[in-house]
Amino acid sequence: MDASTSKKFVREQWKTLIVLMVGYICYYFLRKNFSAAIPAMEAELGLSKVQLGIFLTLNGIVYGVSRMINGMLADRYSKRVLMSLGLVLSCIINLAICFSPRLNGFFNLLDSEGKATLGLVYLIGSLWVVNGYVHGMAYPPIAAMMAHWFRPSELATKQSIWNASHSIGAGIVIALCGWMLSRWGYEAWNLCFIVPAIIAFMGAVLMFTTLKDSPEEAGFPPIEESGTSAESAPVQLKGEQYRKFISRMVFRNPVIWGISLGDFCVYVIRFTILEWGTTFLTQYKGFDIALSASIVAASELIGGVLGTIVAGWVTDRFLHSKTLQTSALFLLGATLCFAAFWRVPADAPWILSAVLIVASAFFIYGPQALLGVSCSVYATKRASGSANGFCGIFCYGATVISGIGFGYLADKPEFGWNAVFIVAILFGILGTVILGSFWKAPADGYAKAEKELKEIEQ
């Protein structure tokens, strides 16, 4: 690649990275708006924490299964179409939730006091479960596209930059919803769905019209793999060969299993803060809704963004791109900070709790970003979508704990939020041990892939 072509390629890389960030920020507008609206939906519709926890759990489980399905599709079909379609469908679902109470004239959705009947509970819950599926059409295609556009030696840094979109999207939408609820009251909960949907639709159009699935589609040669040349890297796998490769590099790969189990523990802590943060800050610490939403937003926009970028830079700069080492260290830091937050007295200055929540997010978003990179580099770009989809089942299986499990504990006076924090901390310790056990693993799986390919071709 000559100097002129190289400059064009770098510009195309950055354009791809930025558009993928904008697109995923829009996905988060239609995903974490529900969490921000929980206190208002509790008050206005009379929904219980257990019911809300069930919504979050089922959404997460379906999302995890969807990531597995769409991960396999992303390795074989258009990534751009898949992720753009998912975002449009999510816009439609969020609008349906917004206007669902207005169907009361046709169905028995509200009682005489204006609270939700089981009919409305089932309707909103079902829509949110379907939303979980369409959101699974986002991350696997993005991870696969990143693995095609960036070399393994730079993927931790670049994907960590992209991963900031999680925190930016969640932080903005939580702050936006917090402001709207503070400005117009809890009865304006439906704005938490309609406003993000309008913004996200524009993001879907941007992704569909500007992205290219791979450098080859944009007229560039494929990137080099670890230890191979650009000319020797592409190997077309079809039929039985493809299935064998996926089986060996994903389903029978002990490193992928370790990553997935570790990510389960990471997501327990992450979702405890992100899904329940606004609620436990108001109910356990006694903060008002505006301050609570602002703290959670700051944990995403400050802690999350800095954590992902620092984790990626540290990995490539000091740890020779060994993502599992950084993940273990950062998960330990997140666990310690969250434990410290739990022990801060409710009457202590609010800034202390805020700093510890932000610090917890800083550390938890390190492994949250890097374990997705780990799937891509250990399964290689040929199977990155499938590996990230497989890992996604474990990540969002964590909502069984953080959703209905924590909703049940928080609702019971004999347990309460103290039990929630203890369980989350225990999972943090377990995840640190699991990830630490792979401390001496190689930086990527390309050597293993070449060996497997030779055996498959024989």
N, C-alpha and C positions, 0 to 999 in steps of 0.2 A: 504494500500500500504506500503510494508516494505521499509527499508532504501535504499537497493540496487535498488529496482524498482523505488523508488522516485527519486533517482539520475538520472536514465536512462530517466525517464519521463521529468525531468527538462532539460536535454540535448536535448531531442526531441522537447520540447517547443521552446528552443532557436534556434535549427536548423530550425524549421518551421518559426519562426519569421524572421530569417536572409534571408532565401530563398524567403519568401514573399516580403521582402524589395528589394532584388535584382531584382525579377520579376517585381515589380511595378516601380522601377527605369527604367527598360528597356521599360516599357509601356510609361513612360514620355519622354523617348528619341524619341518616335514616335508620340508624342502629342504636345510638346512645341517646337519642332524643327520648326514647321510652324510659330509660333510667332517670333522666332529669325530670320527667313528668310523673314519676311514681308518687311523691308526696301529694301532688295535686289530685291525681287519680284516686288515691286513698281517700282524700277528704271529700271530693266532689261526687265520686261514683260509689264510695263505700267499699272499694275492693280491699281485701285483706292482704297482709304480707305473704301468706301462704299462697293465695291465688296469684299474686304478682310473681312470687317465686316460681310457681309452676309455669307461668308464661316464659320467664327467663330460662328455666331449665329446658323446656321443650324446644324453645327457639334455639338454644345452644346445641342440643343433641341433633336436631334436624340440620342445623348449620354444619356440624361436624360431618354428618353423613353426606351432605351436599358437597362439602369440600373434597371428600373422597371421590365421589362420582365425577365432579367437574374437574378434579385434578387429572383423572384419566382422559377426559375429553380435551383438556387443555394441551396435553402432550400430543394430540393427534389432529385437532381441528383449530379453527381461528380463535385465538385468544382475544383479539380486539372485539369481535362480535359477541363472544360469550360474556365478557365483563360489561360491555355497553348495554346489552339486553337485560342483564340482571339489575342494573341500576334503574332502568326505565320501569321494570316490573315493581321494584321496591317503591318508586314514587307513587305508583298506582295504589299499592297496598297501604301506604301511609295516609294517602288521601281518603281511602275507605275507612280507616280507623278514625280519622278526624270527623267524618260525617256519620259514623255508625249510630250515635244516639238519636239522630234525626229520623231514623227508620222506625222510631217508636210508634208512629202512626200505623205502620203496617205489621209490626211484630211487638210482642210484649217484652220490651227491653228495659224499661224504667218503671219503678214502683211509684206509689202515690207521693213519696217524698223526693222523687227525682234520682233515687239511687239505682245502681245497676241491678237488674235481675240476673238470674243464671243465664238467661238468653243472651244478654249483652256480654257477660263474662265469657261465654263460649265463643261468641262472635269475635270479640277483640283478641282472645287467646288464639283462635284459629288463624286469624289474619297475621298475628305476630309469628306463629309457627311457620306459615308459608313465607313470611319475610325472611325467616332464618334460612330457608332453602335458597331463595334467590340471592342472598348475600354470599352463599357458598360459591357463586359464580364469579367472585371477584378475586380472592387471594391466590388460588392455584394458577389461574392464567397470568396474574401479575408476577408471581414467583418464577414461573416458567419463562416469561418474557425477559425478566431481569437476568436469568441464567444464560439466555441467548445473547443478550446485549453487553454483558460485562464478564471479564475474565475471573476465574476463581480467586486469583490473588488480590483482586480489588472488590470482590462482591460484598465482603463484610462491610466495608466502608460505604459503598454505594447503596446497598440495600438498607443499611442503618439510616442513611439520609432519607431514603424513601419511607422507611418505617416511622419516621416522625409524623407522617400523615395520620397515623392512628391517633396520636396525642393531639395534633392540631385539630383534626376533625372533631374528636370527642370534646376537647377543651372549648372550642368555639361554640359547638351546639349546646353544651351544658351551660356555658355562660349566657348564650342567647336565650335559652329556655328559662334560666333563672331570672334574667332581666324581664322577660315577658310576663312571667308569673308574679314577679314582684311589682311590676307596673300595672297589670290588669287583674291580678288576683288569681286564685286557683281555678276559678270558673273558666279561665282562658286556656285550660290545659290542651285544648284541641289545636291551638296555635303551634304547639310543640311538634305537631305532625305536618300541618299544611305548609308552614314557612320553609322548613328544611326540604320538603318535597319539591317545591318550586325551584329552589336553588340547585338541588341535585340534578334536576332534569337537564339543566344547561351543562353540567359536568358530563352527562352521558353523551350529549351531542359532541362535546369537545373530544372525548376519547374515541368515538366512532370515526370522526373525520380526520384525526391527526396521527393516530398510532399505526405502527407497522409491527407485525408479529416478530420479526427477526431482522438482522442486518441484511440477509440475502434478499428479503422482500423489498428492502429499501435500496437495493443495488450495490451493497457492500459484501465483501467476503465474510465468511463466518469467523467468529473470534477463536483464538487458540485455546485449547484445553490444557490442563496441567500436564506437562511432560509430553505433549504432542504438538504437531504443527497444524496450522490452519487447514492445510491441504489434506492431512490424514485424519482429521478429527471426525468429519461427518460419516456416520455409518447408518445406512438405512435399515431399520428393523421392521419386519412385517410378520403378521400371523403368529406362528408358534415361537419364532425367535424373539419377537417383541414381548410376548407373555413370559417367556423364560427370563429375559433380562429384567423385567419389572419384578418378577418374583424374587430373583437373587439380590437385586440392588435395593429393594424396598421391603417386601414382606418377610424375607429370610435374612435380612441384614441386622445383626445385633446392635449396631450403632444407631440405626434408625429407630429401633425399639427403645433404646436408652434415651434418645432425644425425645421421643413421644411421651414416655413416662415422666421424664423430667419436666416437659412442657405442661403436662397435666397439673403438676404441683405449682408451676409458675402461674398458670391461669387461675388457680384457686385464689391466690393472693391478689392478682391483677383484678379479677372480677369482684372480689370483696370490696376493693377501693372504688372501682369504676361503677359497678352496678348499685352498690348499697351506700357509697360514700356520702352522698347528699342526705340520705335517710339517717345513717348512724351519727352524722355530725349534728343533725337537728335533734335527734331523740336521745342519743347517748351523751353527747357533749353539751347539748342545750343551745346550739347556735341557731340563728334565724336562717330562713331559707336562702336569702340572698348571699349571706356570708358563706353558708355551706356550699352552695353552688359555685361560688367564686373560688373556694379552696380546692374543690375537685377540679375545676377548670384550670387553676394554676398548677395542680399536680400533673395535668396532661400537657399544658402549653409550655411550662417551664421544666418540671421534672422529667416528663416523658420525652420531650424533644431533645433535651440535653443528654438524657440517659442513653437514648438510642445512638446519637451521634458519637458520644464519647466512647461507648462500648465498641462500636465499629472501628473507630480510630485506634483505640488501644489494641484491639485484636490484630489488625493488619500491621500496626507500627511496632508493637512490642512482643506480641505472642505468636508471630509467624502464621497469622491467619487461623490459629487454633480456636475456633469459636466456642468449643465446649469448655475450655479453661476459663474464658471470660464469663461465660454463662454461670458457671458454678460460683465464681467469686461474687458476681453481682447478685445472684439469688440469695447468697448468705447476707449481703448488705441489706437487701430488701427485707429479709426476715427480721434482722436486728432492729431496723428502723420502725417496722410495723409493731414489733413488740414494745418498743419504747413509746410509741404513740398510745398504745393501749394503756400503759401504766401512768400516763400523764393525768393528773387529777382534773376533773371537770371544771373546777374553779380556777385553774391555772390560766394565764394569759392565752388568748386564742391563737396568738402568733406561734406559740410553741407547738401546738397541735398541727397547725398549718405547715410549719417547716418540716415536721416529721412525716406528714402525709406526702408532701412534695418530694422529700428524700426517698421515701418508700417507692414512689412512682419512678424516680430517677433510676433506682437500682433494678426494679422489676422490668422496666422496658428494655434493659440490656439483653437479658436472655429472651424476652419476648421477640425482639428483633433478630437476634443471632441464631436462635434455634430454627427459625425459618431458613436462614442462610445455611445452617448446618444440613438441613434436609436437602437443599439444592446441591451443595458441594459433595456430600457423601453419597447421594444417589446419582449424581452427575446431571448435566442439563438434559440428557435424554429422558430422565425419569423424575425430574424435579417436581413437576406438577403432581404426579402420583404420590411421591414421598410427602410433599406438603399436604396433600389431601388426606393421606393416611394419618399423619401427625395431627391434622385438624380434628379427627375423631376423638383423640385423647384430649386435645386442648379444650374442646367444647363439651366433652363429656364431663369436664370439671364443673359445668353448670349444675350438674346433679348435686354437687356439694354447695357451690356458691349461690345457686338459685333456690330451689325448693328446700334444700337442707338448711341453709342459713336463714331462709324465710321462716321455717318452722322453729328453729332455735330462738330467733329474735322475738317471735310472737309468744313464746312460752315464758311466763314470769320466773319459773324455776331455772331457766337457762339464760335467756336474754343475750344482749350483745357480748357480754364477757365470754360466753361459750363460743360465739362466732369467732372472736379474735384468737382464742386458744387453738381452735381447730385449724384456722388459717396458718398460724405460726408453726404448728406441727407439720403441716404439708410443706411449708418452706424448708424446714430442716430435712425432711425426707428427700425433697427435690435436690437439695444441695449435695446430699450423699450420692444420689443416683448420677448426677452430672459429674461429680468429682471422680467417680469410678472410671470415667473415660478420659482422665487427665492425659494419659500417654498415647491416645489415639492419634493417627496421622491427621494432617490438616484437611485432606479431602479424600474422596473415594475413586479418583480417576485411575489410579494404578489397579485397584480392585476391578473396576469396570473393564479395563483392557484385558485382564485375565479372564473375566467372565465371558467377554465377547469372543475370545479365542476358543474357549470351550464350547460355546453355543454354535459357532460357525463350523466346528469339526463334525 
